[in-house]
Amino acid sequence: MKLENIKNVCVKCKAKCCYFGGPSFTKQEKNNVLKAGFKDYFIPCHEYFDIKTKKGKCPYLKNCLCSIHKVRPFSCKIWPVFAKVVKGKKEYILYHCPLTPYLSKKEIIKMKKMASKLPVRFYEISWEGNMPPFILKKIEKFKPTQLR
């Protein structure tokens, strides 16, 4: 999907996914953001980094668009596909956000493949371990379905 189309969908939706508490970053992803000259909102969380948010809003969201899009973290690149860890195994989920209908099956499969590259520990830390209940409720409104 073309970046311009993504931007249009996100602006129209008001980037609701960017109000989920912010993504988790690997050390390299954090360094890429800082090297690109963006402000440091990072807080260490185990071996990864979370970001300081206000009421769940990603601090890098500006006018419903991602200001760090070129250096955004992996977890943002694969949205609306995500993995949830159940009994030590990844289960892949497709969230039905306004962007989902515009993604081809091929793009979704590619995102799932990308999601499989992150270690289970990343998802354990960034998902249920740190998400406040009010954010989990917001996410569930996107009607997740399991990918096979």
Secondary structure, DSSP 8 states (H G I E B T S, - for coil): --HHHHHHHHHHHT-GGGGSS---B-HHHHHHHHHTT----EEEETTEEEE--BTTB-TTEETTEETTGGG--HHHHTTTEEEEEETTEEEEEE---TTGGGS-HHHHHHHHHHHTTS-HHHHHHHTTTT--HHHHHHHHTT--EE--
